[in-house]
């Protein structure tokens, strides 16, 4: 018997974007990539995304119900590497009881 992989819908979750203010850190982006992110959404020390508490300021909606990234096409690399169902995803989901 083959175990089924659960399906994760990022737009009804958002836990990874609300889990830790340390998570949305810039790492491998080049200057051109960073220039596309609205300055109002960048942390004061330019280390990553600005967070409201532990929630990324670019996240809209309600975690666990309906969410979206307001800058999805230009989101940082750390956001791109978090994949549905990976360790980071499951850790964040568990923190929200999802």
ABEGO torsion letter per residue (X at the ends): XBBBBBBBBAAABGAAAAABAAABBBAABBAAAAAABBAAABBAAGAEBBBBEABBAABBEBBGABBBBAAAAABBAAAAABBBGBAAAAAAAAAAGX
